[in-house]
Amino acid sequence: MIFIRLIPNQHGPHEDQHFATASHPLSHVSPNPSLLPLESAMSPHPHRTALGVALSAAALLLPSLLQSQTWTTVNLHPSGASMSLVHAANATQQAGYAIFSGQTRAILWSGTAASYVNLHPGAATESKIHALAGARQAGSATIDSVIRATLWSGSAGSFVDLHPTGATTSMAIAMTATQQAGYATFAGLENAILWSGSATGYANLHPGVATQSAILALAGNQQAGRATVGGAPHAALWSGTAGSFVDLHPAGATESIILATTGTRQAGFATIGGHPHAALWSGSAGSFVDLHPAGATESRIFAASGTRQVGHASIGGQFHAVLWSGSSASFADLHSLLPSHYTASEAICLWTDGAALLVGGYGYNATTAQHEAILWRYTPPRAPTLSIKGKKRVTTSRPRLVVKGRAADADGNLAKVEVKVGKAKFKRAKGLANWRFTAKLRPGRNNVAARAVDSTKRKSRTAKIVVLRR
């Protein structure tokens, strides 16, 4: 699930220049209480100077998911922009914002930098997309100096104002196909809000025990985020009403926030011993699982889908985009996939169909001194393919038959073609793309099977023919 983020620079986290206020719903995400505007990005974080922290050698061993050659990275940074960032992604689109000539504009991409569409409403001075579901987008637009929750359907002209009557600010941070969620400020206090497509169609989920609250993630009938209880932000979970509120704050933590949910598992972070730790829950405070990587100084999960989670970890004094698969040991450094001139990065959103992965966020380009929208794309390795030429049933009187066919591997890793007759072991054929094998035939029925094998020992489907020797 997608949410608004504080934007760290290459040295440490700093708040986005237009939301650097103590009342911002994610102010507690940053460990720095005096949040700095983005234009101060070159100032080092006070907790991060000369740390010299590095991951242990064991932690730097990347899992097989990153060792494969099926990852690609795409720079989505629009021409002419001074900054860009991806907040949300699905199978075909990415959404977030870019800054042009000092003006922040809601942006929708379709996989390339040149594909961007500017969704900025004409009456607004700034706009951002924080969430994406189907053909709709949700976020905020500043109109007459008021930050207003906003809904789009793919164009600037489709803008819908979700700002509730009586609120001083509002923001849509997460969404599903039918609902949008975030917060609205009433009498100076943020209230968790769930919309259904209009400014009047909303439910206030603010818990009675909390002073402030915000929904930061949605999945199905579950809402998740934070509620300030006893002066500290607590990880919060709802099921459509204020009365359904569940406090997921783990024992021993000083603060906790949920930033993503799959509907069954919740993800975010909990501050333990003064350091934010990436965290997973399963609906209760007692289900808390610490995903903090060994050797990192801080970590957070920003998005989750299926069994995967993405976020960042501070490594050697820099934020690195990272990927988890449900445990601390599963940590993988996505930053390592970027060119060397990117000195920091964050993974902010995630889409998966269970096999392919799309991760969106940003990388800090030290050459251009810009935060640039980045898309990490993982395509699962594909098995090779093989076919046998000719008929599937052959009759011959000869003791041998030359079997021919074609083989291919979309990943370019075709290693060999193997053929067997009957219950014999597979034997290597001659050739690869165009292969041939001389099969020795017994009188009667001979079952001939062939398969292609790639360099990772992934096999094609077995192709078969029947040869009858008279």
Secondary structure, DSSP 8 states (H G I E B T S, - for coil): ------EE-SSSEE--TT--STTSTTGGGSS-SS---GGGTTS--TT-TT------TTTTS--HHHHSS-EEEEE---TT-SEEEEEEE-SS-EEEEEEETTEEEEEEESSSGGG-EE---TT-SEEEEEEEETTEEEEEEEETTEEEEEEESSSGGG-EE---TT-SEEEEEEE-SS-EEEEEEETTEEEEEEESSSSSSEEE---TT-S-EEEEEEETTEEEEEEEETTEEEEEEESSSGGG-EE---TT-SEEEEEEE-SS-EEEEEEETTEEEEEEESSSGGG-EE---TT-S-EEEEEEETTEEEEEEEETTEEEEEEESSSGGG-EEGGGGS-TTEEEEEEEEEEESSS-EEEEEEEEETTTTEEEEEEEEE------EEEE-S-SEEEESSSEEEEEEEEE-TTS-EEEEEEEETTS--EE-B-SSEEEEEEE--SEEEEEEEEEEETT--B---EEEEEEE-
